[in-house]
Amino acid sequence: MKKTLLAALLAAALPVTVYADDAQPTPNFRLGAVDANRQDQGFLPDGEFLFRNQPDRLLCWELTGLSEFALSANVTETFVSPKSARFANAASSVDGTEHKISSNLPVIRADGKAPYIRHCWRMEPTDPLGEYSLQVDVNGVSYPAKTFQFKAY
């Protein structure tokens, strides 16, 4: 009995090694502009700017590093606009500057890529100019707010 107890105590004191195969991917959240005609090309280099005269630019966010088993995600997007604005399907604040949109988005599986979520928005000519922020929650995990500019030129 003493030998069994000693073996159990020694086993409990040994460090546990976690192998890379058991490691969970680290999620990575990005925000930027994408060419609507070439969405597969990824984010544009000056992606924090959207322009009223470029309707083919979309504002997109992407979350990579998802579990291989994920099929969809519960998402809440919170936009803060510089002035009162209207967002479709949003619960907006009384002053019209904060807009929450909740949805269930599919996890995308493309050839040769790890699973990811991407959601895109098109700015309208009537949207107020200035700095916006977007904060995203995915399955209860909040990602830091990111900002972008909507400009006239």
N, C-alpha and C positions, 0 to 999 in steps of 0.2 A: 504494500500500500504506500509506503514512504517513497519507493522508487517511482511509482506512478504519479504521485503528487509532485515529486521533484521534476519529472519529465514534463508534466503539464505546466509547471511554473517556468521552466526554461523555455518551453515553446511559446508561452505568452510574452516572454521578455524579448524574443527575437524580433527584429524589425520586419515589417511586411513590405514586400516589393510589389509595386504596381507596374505592370508591363504596358507598353505602348498600345497593344491590341485592346486593352481595357479602357484606354483613355477616351474621354468624351471630347468631341470637337469643340473648339472655342468659337463662339459666335462673333461675327464681325459685321457691324452696321455701317452702311455708307449711304450718302445722299448726294445727288448731283443731277446734272442735265444729261439727257440722252436724245439722240436724233431719232425722231419718231419713225423715219423711213429706214433706219438701220439700227434697230434696238439691240440686235445681236452683237454690235460692235462695242458695246459697253459705254461707260461714262465718258463724256467729253472733257477735255483738259480744263476748260473754264466753267465747270459744271455748277458752280455756286451762283451763276448769273443766268437769269432768264430775261428775255426781251420781248416787249409787246409786239414788235415787228417780226418776230420769228416764231410763228405758230407751230412749226415742226419740231420745236424743242419741248420735251416733256421733262417734268420734274419727277425723278424716280428715287426710291430708296430700295436698298437691297440688304438682306440679311443672309449671310453665308455661315457655314460651320454648323449646320443643323444635323440632327441625328439622322442616320440612314433610314430609320423607321418612321420618321415623321411624314404624315400624309397631308395635313392641313394645320393651320394655326389660327387661334383667336387673336385678332389684332385690334388695337385702339390707336388711332392716329389723332394727335392733338396739334392743330395748326393755330398759331397766333399771327394775326395779320396786323399791319401797321395802322389800318383804319377799319371801320366797319365794312364787312364783306359778306357775301352770300356763298355758302358752300352747300352743294346738293347732298341730301341725306345726312346732314350734320345736326347735332345738338349744339346750338350756338349760344354764347353768353348774351346777356341783355344788351350790352353795348356792341355786339356783333364782331368782336375782335378775337374771340377764342371759339374754336370749332372742333368738336369731338366726333369722330366717325368710327363706329365699331363694325367689324366684318370678320368673316371667316375666309381666309385666303388659302389657296392650294400651295403645297410645296412643289416646286418645279424640279424636274429631273431631266436634264439635258445630257446628250451624249458627251461623255468624258468630263462632266462637271459633277461636283458634289451637290447634294440637294440645297436649294436656296429658295427664298421668297423675294419677289420683286413686285412693287406696286408703283404705278405711275399716275401722274396728274398732269392735266393741261391747264395752263393759266389762260384766262380769258381777257380780252381787251378791256373789259369793264372792271377787272380786279384792281384794287388800289396798288399804286407803285410804292416801293420801299422794301424794308427788311422784314422777312417772315421767319418764323421758327417752326420746326416740326419735331415733335417728340413722339416716339413710337413705343408701345408696349406689345410684346409678343408672348402669348401664353403666360401672362403675369410677370414677365421680366421687362423692366423699363430700360430703355437705351437713352443715353444723354441726348438732349435737344440739339439739333443742328440748325444753322441759319442759312438762308439764301436770299438773294436780291432779285426783285422784279423791277426792271428798268424800262424806260420809254424808248431807248435807242439801242 
